[in-house]
Amino acid sequence: MATRAHHDFAGDISRTEPSLAVIEDETDTDWIGQWVTGLGFLNVRFPKATTRALTPDEVELYDGRLVEAGNGLWTIHIPRDDEGGGQ
């Protein structure tokens, strides 16, 4: 879950409430990914200091949910510890 976010082209795309982000990479200080919902910017930097792992309740809430994005529906799949996901 993240609030602070920066995109090289769009600038500050932070949110006031914690929102779900997909993380694909990292640097020493940032997670790199994208918001699950919104304008669809890729390679967004989420500072590690203001981003946290999902709580067990949030995993239950989001895992398996459908999200409409781009030209289709996507199922959110959150890896569990036994799948190598680190939750």
Secondary structure, 3 states (H helix, E strand, C coil): CECCCEECCCEECCCCCCECEEEEEECCCEEEEEECCCCCCCCEEEEHHHECCCCHHHHHHHCCCEEEECCEEEECCCCCHHHCCCC
